[in-house]
Amino acid sequence: MTTTQPQCAYCERSSDQVPLMALRYQGAEAWICPQHLPILIHKPAQLVGKLPGAEHLAPQKGPGHHHD
């Protein structure tokens, strides 16, 4: 049986190369490294095709933007 090693959804590096943080989205587990966490937060469209469902994520607004 082959086990796939977790890797960053963006750069595909494994935990042998960088620290990885687990995340759950739409019932699935994915991994992201600290270097690419800002992409998940601010530019999730860059994860389309790499993270299932990323096309439904909206970027986090910066300071000064308030929810109505």
C-alpha positions in Angstrom: 0.0 0.0 0.0 1.4 3.4 -0.9 0.7 6.4 1.3 0.9 9.9 -0.1 2.9 12.2 2.1 1.1 15.5 2.9 2.3 18.5 0.8 1.5 22.2 0.5 -1.5 22.7 -1.8 0.4 25.6 -3.5 4.1 24.6 -3.8 3.7 20.9 -3.3 6.7 20.7 -0.9 6.4 18.0 1.8 6.8 18.2 5.6 10.4 16.9 5.0 11.1 20.3 3.3 8.9 22.8 5.2 6.5 23.0 8.1 2.9 22.2 7.0 -0.4 23.3 8.6 -3.5 21.2 8.1 -6.8 22.7 7.1 -10.2 21.3 6.4 -12.5 22.7 3.7 -15.7 21.2 2.4 -15.1 18.0 4.4 -11.6 17.4 2.9 -8.2 17.8 4.5 -5.5 19.8 2.8 -2.1 21.2 3.8 -0.4 24.6 3.3 3.0 25.8 4.3 3.5 29.1 6.3 5.0 30.8 3.2 1.8 30.3 1.2 -0.7 30.9 4.0 -1.1 34.6 2.9 -2.2 33.3 -0.5 -5.0 31.3 1.1 -6.0 34.4 3.1 -5.6 37.2 0.6 -5.5 35.6 -2.9 -7.4 32.3 -2.8 -8.0 32.5 -6.5 -4.4 31.4 -7.0 -5.3 28.1 -5.4 -7.9 27.2 -8.0 -7.0 23.9 -9.4 -4.7 23.2 -6.5 -7.3 23.2 -3.6 -10.7 21.8 -4.4 -13.4 24.4 -3.9 -10.9 27.4 -3.9 -13.0 29.1 -6.6 -15.7 29.6 -3.9 -13.3 31.4 -1.4 -13.4 35.1 -1.1 -10.2 37.0 -0.2 -10.0 38.5 3.3 -10.4 42.3 3.2 -7.6 44.4 4.7 -7.8 46.9 7.6 -10.4 49.6 7.2 -12.9 47.3 5.5 -15.9 46.6 7.7 -18.7 44.1 7.2 -22.1 45.7 6.8 
